[in-house]
Amino acid sequence: MVPGYDGLLRMTGMLFAEHIPQVGRVLVLGAGGGLELKAFGDAYPNWVFDGVDPSAEMLTLAASTAAKHSERISFHEGTIEVAPEGPFDAASCILVFHHIALEQRLDILKQVHRRLKPGASFVIAHVSFPQTEPEKSQWIARHVAFGVPDGTDLKQLEHSRQAIGTRLSILSPEEDEAMLGEAGFSNISLFYAGFSFKGWVAYA
């Protein structure tokens, strides 16, 4: 459902590599599944990782997915509070924040920020589109249309549109950027846009 997902991971690694020394430590917030850890581990053999996720089941899957890099990965079950203090050379939070309540986001961003070395890069990507009408409804419809097979029943499409509007926590891109700044990040840049998904790089 995420346009250009492999490219997003590759770009994230490249942005990290601009500032990480040859040996670096990376915090992966929302590491369940392990696709980020595998992609970063494959491309950067001298980096070590701390993967954080609240789901034990998803961490088990992550350990399997990124098994060949197991000696370089430490897993932590829980939210940002269980993450090591670092300091880290970089951090990622990809496809997580649209599942996080809006009132919790700022504190999470601040906790990531204080775990990073000065000038370290942070990449965050999630669903983000205008929250005013008619743009909001239009973007929800586009999001649903991209993620479902052709010929899907109209009732199912409507159910999916309603679910997106009520189950996900979504801000506009402008609000997302403002919150990153409020958390202490600077030089915030949009580097990825795939339909309803947006990705930023920012610096501690």
Secondary structure as the mmCIF struct_conf table of DSSP 4:
data_model
#
loop_
_struct_conf.conf_type_id
_struct_conf.id
_struct_conf.beg_label_comp_id
_struct_conf.beg_label_asym_id
_struct_conf.beg_label_seq_id
_struct_conf.end_label_comp_id
_struct_conf.end_label_asym_id
_struct_conf.end_label_seq_id
TURN_TY1_P TURN_TY1_P1 PRO A 3 GLY A 4
HELX_RH_AL_P HELX_RH_AL_P1 TYR A 5 ALA A 17
TURN_TY1_P TURN_TY1_P2 GLU A 18 HIS A 19
BEND BEND1 GLN A 22 VAL A 23
STRN STRN1 GLY A 24 LEU A 29
BEND BEND2 GLY A 30 GLY A 30
TURN_TY1_P TURN_TY1_P3 GLY A 32 GLY A 33
BEND BEND3 GLY A 34 GLY A 34
HELX_RH_AL_P HELX_RH_AL_P2 LEU A 35 ALA A 43
TURN_TY1_P TURN_TY1_P4 PRO A 45 ASN A 46
STRN STRN2 TRP A 47 ASP A 53
BEND BEND4 PRO A 54 PRO A 54
HELX_RH_AL_P HELX_RH_AL_P3 ALA A 56 THR A 65
TURN_TY1_P TURN_TY1_P5 ALA A 66 ALA A 66
HELX_RH_3T_P HELX_RH_3T_P1 ALA A 67 ARG A 72
STRN STRN3 ILE A 73 GLU A 77
BEND BEND5 GLY A 78 THR A 79
HELX_RH_3T_P HELX_RH_3T_P2 ILE A 80 VAL A 82
BEND BEND6 ALA A 83 ALA A 83
STRN STRN4 PHE A 88 ILE A 94
BEND BEND7 LEU A 95 LEU A 95
HELX_RH_3T_P HELX_RH_3T_P3 PHE A 97 HIS A 99
BEND BEND8 ILE A 100 ILE A 100
HELX_RH_AL_P HELX_RH_AL_P4 LEU A 102 ARG A 114
TURN_TY1_P TURN_TY1_P6 ARG A 115 ARG A 115
STRN STRN5 LEU A 116 VAL A 127
BEND BEND9 THR A 132 THR A 132
TURN_TY1_P TURN_TY1_P7 GLU A 133 PRO A 134
HELX_RH_AL_P HELX_RH_AL_P5 GLU A 135 GLY A 147
BEND BEND10 VAL A 148 VAL A 148
TURN_TY1_P TURN_TY1_P8 ASP A 150 GLY A 151
HELX_RH_AL_P HELX_RH_AL_P6 LEU A 154 ARG A 167
BEND BEND11 LEU A 168 LEU A 168
HELX_RH_AL_P HELX_RH_AL_P7 PRO A 173 GLU A 182
TURN_TY1_P TURN_TY1_P9 ALA A 183 GLY A 184
STRN STRN6 SER A 186 GLY A 194
TURN_TY1_P TURN_TY1_P10 PHE A 195 SER A 196
STRN STRN7 PHE A 197 TYR A 203
#
